[in-house]
Amino acid sequence: MTSLIFSLAFVAWAVTVAVCDCRARRVPNKLVGAGLCVALAASFMHAGPAHLSLFSSLAAAAVGLAALMPFFVLGMMGAGDVKVFAVLGAWCGMQPLLDLWIVASIAALAHALVRLIVLRMRSQVFVGRQTNDVAPGGWRGTPFAACLMAPALGWLAFQAMTGGLR
């Protein structure tokens, strides 16, 4: 029962992250912190979706943070995306992190390509008009945290189907 509650908390957190990222292209620190606190509470009780120990959860969060930090330092990714990936590590453990990152990166690439095509088509139709696809400072970035949430929720569904959720 406790595992189900924490799994539902994970779903609620993931959906909220995705909505915030899609709407505002940012994930509030309070949301990241809340996700981390609940993930660590779940791991403390061995009741989260991955049934991690507290040490495993913290280690996976550190690996998630370290793995995407170079992309932030190079200006290729926002800080919120990096922090969300660290929290995903705390929820899911190290094992699925690489898979989540690959699937999210493919989704982000597809999003960027579609946006480029749409922007190109609009610029040909509305020559001289400004479109909403570009923010005042330039391109509105791909919501990578939202792209991370889709495979994360898929991972949770897989855990549920294969009996990983107890």
Residue pairs with C-beta under 8 A, 6 or more apart in sequence:
2 45
2 47
3 47
3 48
3 49
3 51
3 165
3 166
4 165
5 47
6 38
6 41
6 42
6 45
6 47
6 48
6 49
7 48
7 49
7 156
7 160
7 165
9 38
9 42
10 38
10 39
10 48
10 49
10 91
10 156
11 153
11 156
13 31
13 34
13 35
13 38
14 149
14 152
14 153
14 156
15 149
15 153
16 31
17 27
17 31
17 35
17 84
17 145
17 146
17 149
18 143
18 145
18 146
18 149
18 150
19 146
20 26
20 27
20 28
20 31
20 145
21 27
21 80
21 143
21 144
21 145
21 146
21 149
22 143
22 146
25 78
25 140
25 141
25 143
26 78
26 80
27 80
27 81
27 83
27 84
27 145
29 80
29 83
32 80
32 83
32 84
32 87
35 84
35 87
35 90
35 91
36 61
36 86
36 87
36 90
39 48
39 57
39 61
39 87
39 90
39 91
40 54
40 57
40 58
40 90
42 48
42 49
42 52
42 57
42 91
43 52
43 53
43 54
43 56
43 57
43 58
43 90
44 54
46 52
46 53
48 57
48 91
49 91
49 92
49 155
49 156
49 159
49 164
49 165
50 91
50 92
50 93
50 95
50 159
50 164
51 164
51 166
52 60
52 90
52 93
56 93
56 94
57 89
57 90
57 91
57 93
58 90
59 94
60 89
60 90
60 92
60 93
60 94
60 97
61 86
61 87
61 89
61 90
62 86
62 89
63 89
63 94
63 97
64 85
64 86
64 87
64 88
64 89
64 90
64 97
65 82
65 83
65 85
65 86
65 89
67 85
67 97
67 101
68 77
68 81
68 82
68 85
68 86
68 101
69 82
71 77
71 81
71 82
72 78
72 79
72 81
72 82
77 144
78 141
78 144
78 145
80 145
81 144
81 145
81 148
84 145
84 148
85 97
85 100
85 101
85 148
88 97
88 100
88 148
88 152
89 97
91 152
92 100
92 152
92 155
96 155
99 151
99 155
100 148
100 151
100 152
100 155
101 148
103 150
103 151
103 154
104 144
104 147
104 148
104 150
104 151
105 147
107 147
107 150
107 151
108 142
108 144
108 147
111 142
111 143
111 147
112 142
115 133
115 142
118 133
119 131
119 133
119 134
122 131
122 133
123 131
133 140
134 140
156 165
158 164
159 165
